Amino acid sequence: MPHLVPSFLTLVIVISVARFFGMVFRKLGQPSVMGEVLGGIILGPSVVGYFFPGFTESVFHPEAMVFLKNIAEVGITLYLFVMGLEMDLPRLRQSAKSAVLISQMSILVPFALGLALAYQIYSGYAPVGIGHLEFSLFIGVSLSITAFPVLARILADSHLHKTRLGDLALTCAAIDDITAWCLVAVVTGLLGASMGGAASTIILTIIYVIAMVLIVRPLIEKFLPRLEKSSERLPQALLAVAVLGAMGSATLTDLIGIHAFFGAFMFGAIIPHNSLIAKDTTDRLQDFVAILFLPAFFALTGVKTQLGLITGTEHWMLCLVITALAILGKFGGAFAAAKISGNSTKDSAVLGLLMNTRGLVELIVLNIGLSIGVLTPTLFTMLVIMALVTTFMTGPLLKLVDRR
């Protein structure tokens, strides 16, 4: 039996590898988050574990995996809270009229393609005990994701973040993310209860969202000026209240029967984007979460991504079909809707490419699917490959469209 390294040393290894590959990918003009994901996959059984199985068994032993899992769950909860804080809803509302059609088409088309795909592969790839409805809904959601934070980074790198097209893309991605999290909530509700229980979960979710928007948000807007006027920097007590509010909201959605991550995201989204609490909380948490917590999540994703499970022509053909349908649905739906909305061919193509970016949000959703048992490890690996391919292709294709 190999010598087991301490769990903290596992975390040090994970952070070091993630940061190294993140830096390399930034140099190559790709989002650093994709390099960090690739670093996690390399550390897992697909690369290092294949050539040095003893190393992987020593580093990712059960105790270390539990340690990483706990860190990753806290980190993703905080990450989605920050992601909610970064949504400038009043600004995005200015582009909402054009964005609604584009965002909904970029969800509906890949979602429909995902349902059709799920119908074809259900008998061979659905986990035992998972119903046709839950499996189909989750595959549909998996093909419909757009990664708001990665898209925002790509827009900044492309100098599009303060343009009309950039605002439109961000608004579409924001609507996409909110819709996708609601769909994930429905699927987890269906899996966690009978049909009657699922109906009550959905009703409670609707009540929760309405209460957050119509009751909690106005209260926050009312009391924030009084809390913030005494200082130009957020006091520690107020920062603690903000984080505890996100954790409390996450706990509430978990109790309702949907995923805790949705509650953290929702709490961040209802806090005014230009408030001191939003800006200061984002500044203080963002780097800390990115450096310490997210690499743990990437490592877990890498360990669960087993490329060796994809064997033979059938598996690789299905992986190719999943990727092709994801691109066709997202790009095609967004492009067609943008053209209908009166955008030029070039702008429509740019919007289609941006909406096809899946990134970290897709990986979070896929990990939820694996953890609740709606995805098999083989199908999970195929969908991770799809997420990486659709994100990697965005930057180079944007440059190609821009040159033309």
C-alpha atoms as one frame of an Amber mdcrd trajectory, in Angstrom:
protein
   0.000   0.000   0.000   1.494   3.408  -0.957   2.306   5.985   1.694  -0.607
   8.440   2.071   0.354  12.115   1.974  -1.331  14.567   4.387  -4.514  16.177
   3.074  -2.991  19.656   3.297  -0.092  18.537   1.083  -2.698  17.280  -1.413
  -4.201  20.777  -1.421  -0.744  22.349  -1.946  -0.102  20.065  -4.944  -3.534
  20.812  -6.406  -3.159  24.604  -6.057   0.379  24.580  -7.507  -0.597  22.561
 -10.586  -3.780  24.590 -11.154  -1.951  27.921 -10.941   0.814  26.729 -13.279
  -1.579  25.607 -16.028  -3.734  28.686 -15.487  -0.676  30.880 -16.109   0.256
  28.904 -19.240  -3.236  29.250 -20.684  -3.330  32.976 -19.975  -0.096  33.293
 -21.968  -1.801  31.416 -24.811  -4.747  33.843 -24.777  -7.185  31.375 -23.199
  -9.168  31.861 -19.941  -6.959  30.777 -17.027  -9.870  28.796 -15.565  -9.605
  26.344 -18.484  -5.928  25.760 -17.757  -6.793  25.089 -14.120  -9.458  22.580
 -15.174  -6.961  20.852 -17.463  -4.484  20.752 -14.579  -7.084  18.911 -12.496
  -7.684  16.390 -15.290  -3.925  15.822 -15.686  -3.617  15.109 -11.948  -6.473
  12.594 -12.161  -6.545   8.991 -13.394  -6.518   9.981 -17.081  -2.863  11.154
 -17.180  -0.775  11.042 -13.976  -2.907   8.242 -12.543  -2.448   6.222 -15.734
   1.360   6.450 -15.759   1.937   6.703 -11.973  -0.991   4.984 -10.226   0.885
   4.878  -6.935   1.214   8.672  -6.908  -2.514   9.203  -7.475  -3.435   6.683
  -4.777  -1.087   8.431  -2.340  -2.262  11.968  -3.107  -5.996  11.405  -3.709
  -6.723   8.868  -0.978 -10.265   8.789   0.518  -9.444  11.112   3.433  -7.910
  13.706   1.077 -10.894  13.421  -1.273 -13.326  14.191   1.556 -11.130  17.154
   2.541 -11.080  18.469  -1.045 -14.826  17.870  -1.446 -15.646  19.975   1.623
 -13.350  22.798   0.497 -14.740  22.644  -3.041 -18.374  22.846  -1.890 -17.701
  25.900   0.271 -15.655  27.431  -2.539 -18.280  26.935  -5.249 -20.958  28.327
  -2.922 -18.872  31.481  -2.378 -17.947  31.622  -6.066 -21.599  31.608  -7.140
 -22.371  34.223  -4.496 -19.677  36.466  -6.025 -20.976  35.645  -9.494 -24.412
  36.892  -8.407 -22.858  40.063  -6.977 -21.196  40.784 -10.338 -24.520  40.844
 -12.183 -25.381  44.480 -12.830 -29.117  43.922 -13.277 -30.135  47.604 -13.902
 -27.457  47.938 -16.611 -28.328  44.590 -18.140 -32.002  45.537 -18.116 -31.219
  48.138 -20.813 -30.424  45.308 -23.234 -33.153  43.019 -21.941 -35.611  43.523
 -24.798 -33.191  42.223 -27.450 -31.573  39.775 -25.056 -34.724  37.863 -24.083
 -35.269  36.438 -27.575 -31.577  35.645 -28.110 -31.067  34.070 -24.680 -34.236
  31.991 -24.819 -33.474  30.748 -28.336 -29.930  29.884 -27.244 -31.473  27.814
 -24.437 -34.476  26.289 -26.213 -32.638  25.039 -29.319 -29.825  23.153 -27.494
 -32.328  22.046 -24.828 -34.546  20.500 -27.532 -31.521  18.847 -29.139 -30.511
  17.541 -25.701 -33.982  16.038 -25.171 -33.791  14.313 -28.570 -30.298  13.004
 -27.773 -31.405  11.744 -24.340 -34.290   9.844 -25.951 -31.815   8.040 -28.217
 -29.173   7.167 -25.590 -31.367   6.581 -22.512 -31.298   2.777 -22.642 -27.527
   2.584 -22.979 -26.230   5.512 -20.915 -28.772   6.431 -18.216 -27.874   5.266
 -14.678 -29.975   2.467 -13.217 -33.059   3.785 -11.426 -33.080   7.197 -13.128
 -36.320   8.020 -14.917 -36.554   9.112 -18.525 -37.847  12.588 -17.553 -35.036
  13.441 -15.121 -32.338  12.103 -17.458 -33.718  13.976 -20.472 -34.120  17.249
 -18.579 -30.559  17.101 -17.272 -29.032  16.329 -20.677 -31.048  19.233 -22.084
 -29.749  21.555 -19.354 -26.161  20.327 -19.881 -26.240  21.419 -23.519 -27.889
  24.771 -22.703 -25.375  26.325 -20.286 -23.527  29.590 -20.933 -20.760  30.547
 -18.496 -21.396  34.136 -17.375 -18.044  34.695 -15.559 -15.858  33.167 -18.298
 -17.789  35.114 -20.928 -17.223  38.335 -18.949 -13.463  37.604 -18.892 -13.413
  36.913 -22.641 -15.286  40.175 -23.296 -12.743  42.110 -21.222  -9.830  40.454
 -23.040 -11.499  41.244 -26.396 -12.231  44.888 -25.391 -15.950  44.288 -25.911
 -17.034  44.637 -22.274 -18.158  48.291 -22.539 -19.809  48.063 -25.942 -23.454
  47.560 -26.890 -22.609  44.071 -28.158 -20.813  43.230 -24.912 -23.759  44.388
 -22.792 -26.121  42.347 -24.972 -23.955  39.231 -24.619 -23.692  39.664 -20.841
 -27.453  40.134 -20.529 -28.097  37.000 -22.585 -25.615  35.030 -20.466 -27.179
  36.313 -17.236 -30.671  35.263 -18.350 -29.214  31.926 -19.494 -27.558  31.290
 -16.132 -30.672  32.141 -14.123 -32.837  29.956 -16.372 -30.332  27.096 -16.228
 -30.149  27.174 -12.429 -33.939  27.103 -12.261 -33.950  24.033 -14.540 -31.281
  22.353 -12.390 -33.478  23.114  -9.382 -36.413  21.380 -11.083 -34.334  18.282
 -11.901 -32.915  17.974  -8.371 -36.427  18.464  -7.005 -37.764  15.661  -9.225
 -34.956  13.329  -8.176 -35.266  14.080  -4.482 -38.984  13.386  -4.142 -42.019
  11.700  -5.571 -44.019  13.565  -8.204 -46.159  15.092  -5.454 -43.044  16.027
  -3.504 -41.446  17.434  -6.640 -44.502  19.637  -7.236 -44.244  21.024  -3.702
 -40.501  21.609  -4.205 -41.162  23.580  -7.386 -43.910  25.618  -5.663 -41.602
  26.357  -2.712 -38.847  27.367  -5.150 -41.195  29.826  -6.878 -42.213  31.259
  -3.480 -38.541  31.524  -2.504 -37.590  33.411  -5.697 -40.574  35.779  -5.396
 -39.779  36.458  -1.717 -36.122  37.169  -2.518 -36.992  39.603  -5.312 -40.042
  41.350  -3.807 -39.257  41.280  -0.072 -35.564  40.668   0.662 -34.144  42.833
  -2.144 -36.199  45.965  -1.202 -35.185  45.510   2.456 -31.515  45.298   1.463
 -31.850  48.411  -0.720 -33.519  50.245   2.175 -30.954  49.473   4.859 -27.735
  49.393   2.813 -27.215  53.213   2.693 -27.422  53.400   6.500 -24.977  50.540
   6.937 -22.451  51.808   4.398 -22.377  55.548   5.038 -20.021  55.315   8.009
 -17.052  53.935   6.063 -15.447  53.777   2.626 -14.449  50.193   3.317 -16.779
  47.421   4.390 -16.469  46.609   8.120 -15.681  42.985   8.942 -19.040  42.610
  10.681 -20.934  43.613   7.520 -18.782  41.303   5.389 -19.620  38.492   7.796
 -23.335  39.303   7.488 -23.085  39.186   3.679 -21.330  35.808   3.663 -23.678
  34.394   6.302 -26.627  35.648   4.248 -25.322  33.736   1.223 -24.769  30.613
   3.319 -28.209  30.977   4.904 -29.845  31.327   1.503 -27.910  28.267   0.297
 -29.104  26.299   3.330 -32.702  27.347   2.657 -32.653  26.156  -0.956 -31.016
  22.924   0.184 -33.860  22.391   2.660 -36.422  23.160  -0.035 -34.971  20.309
  -2.057 -32.986  22.145  -4.738 -29.228  22.613  -4.787 -27.587  24.885  -2.221
 -25.557  26.598  -4.953 -28.729  28.173  -6.365 -29.433  29.918  -3.045 -25.950
  31.461  -2.878 -26.209  32.698  -6.470 -29.677  34.149  -5.876 -28.606  36.025
  -2.727 -25.716  37.637  -4.600 -27.952  38.607  -7.527 -30.433  40.564  -5.352
 -27.742  42.740  -3.735 -27.341  46.021  -5.708 -24.328  45.656  -7.980 -22.939
  49.181  -7.383 -23.224  49.060  -3.584 -20.152  49.091  -1.335 -21.081  45.695
   0.056 -21.135  44.158  -3.447 -17.856  45.749  -4.571 -15.919  45.171  -1.361
 -17.188  41.626  -0.851 -16.234  40.775  -4.433 -12.766  42.328  -4.013 -12.098
  40.453  -0.784 -13.498  37.076  -1.764 -12.709  36.752  -5.459  -8.955  36.130
  -5.327  -9.184  34.084  -2.135 -11.800  31.779  -3.659  -9.924  31.532  -6.983
  -6.575  30.665  -5.361  -7.656  28.340  -2.540 -11.099  26.895  -3.183 -11.556
  26.534  -6.950  -8.412  24.405  -7.521  -9.924  21.868  -5.111 -13.019  21.762
  -7.307 -10.901  21.384 -10.455  -8.974  18.524  -8.868 -12.208  16.745  -7.947
 -13.503  17.252 -11.487 -10.228  15.892 -12.871 -10.334  12.805 -10.668 -13.936
  12.132 -11.775 -13.054  12.685 -15.449 -11.785   9.298 -16.586 -10.820   9.440
 -20.260 -10.106   5.727 -20.111 -13.849   5.087 -19.816 -14.353   6.374 -23.373
 -13.321   3.337 -25.379 -14.165   2.270 -28.889 -15.731   3.991 -31.859 -19.237
   4.157 -30.354 -18.133   6.163 -27.309 -16.020   8.600 -29.296 -18.761   9.051
 -31.893 -21.260   9.848 -29.135 -18.773  12.325 -27.627 -18.455  13.957 -31.056
 -22.258  14.052 -31.478 -22.725  15.647 -28.024 -20.152  18.340 -28.831 -21.620
  18.980 -32.295 -25.191  19.270 -30.962 -24.029  21.603 -28.180 -22.299  23.894
 -30.700 -25.126  23.709 -33.240 -27.777  24.436 -30.621 -26.025  27.301 -28.863
 -24.409  29.006 -31.836 -27.287  28.329 -34.210 -30.000  29.434 -31.777 -28.207
  32.621 -30.740 -27.155  33.484 -34.318 -30.666  33.075 -35.736 -32.287  35.058
 -32.924 -29.684  37.848 -33.218 -30.337  38.140 -36.953 -34.105  38.247 -36.347
 -33.477  41.005 -33.769 -31.807  43.147 -36.452 -28.107  42.572 -35.742 -25.530
  42.353 -38.516 -24.174  38.979 -39.627 -20.834  39.657 -37.921 -22.431  40.752
 -34.620 -24.773  37.755 -34.752 -21.798  35.432 -35.269 -19.948  37.030 -32.339
 -23.013  36.596 -30.099 -23.343  32.974 -31.186 -19.705  32.265 -30.353 -19.933
  33.999 -26.979 -23.104  32.156 -25.982 -21.359  28.867 -26.831 -18.888  29.459
 -23.966 -19.630  27.003 -21.156 -16.632  26.990 -18.837 -16.819  26.636 -15.079
 -20.610  26.927 -14.738 -21.039  23.869 -16.969 -18.564  21.911 -14.836 -20.448
  22.855 -11.663 -23.725  21.625 -13.181 -22.096  18.412 -14.431 -20.654  17.704
 -10.972 -24.139  18.154  -9.521 -25.450  15.665 -12.089 -22.794  13.118 -11.146
 -23.316  13.612  -7.409 -27.111  13.138  -7.578 -26.713  10.085  -9.813 -28.304
  11.350 -13.018 -25.031  10.963 -14.994 -22.775   7.936 -15.299 -18.988   8.523
 -15.052 -18.674   7.784 -18.805 -21.341  10.308 -19.833 -19.936  12.808 -17.319
 -16.513  12.527 -18.999 -18.042  13.075 -22.450 -19.862  16.193 -21.263 -16.678
  17.542 -19.615 -14.877  17.147 -22.960 -17.750  19.032 -24.631 -17.466  21.833
 -22.054 -13.721  22.171 -22.599 -13.941  22.102 -26.414 -16.740  24.687 -26.612
 -14.859  27.018 -24.260 -11.433  26.601 -25.889 -12.811  27.389 -29.343 -14.368
  30.741 -28.362 -11.212  32.901 -28.209  -9.590  31.793 -31.495 -12.889  31.926
 -33.427 -13.636  35.421 -32.084 -10.255  36.599 -33.411 -10.967  34.941 -36.762
 -14.384  36.637 -37.061 -12.861  39.971 -36.019 -10.153  39.747 -38.697 -12.749
  39.021 -41.368
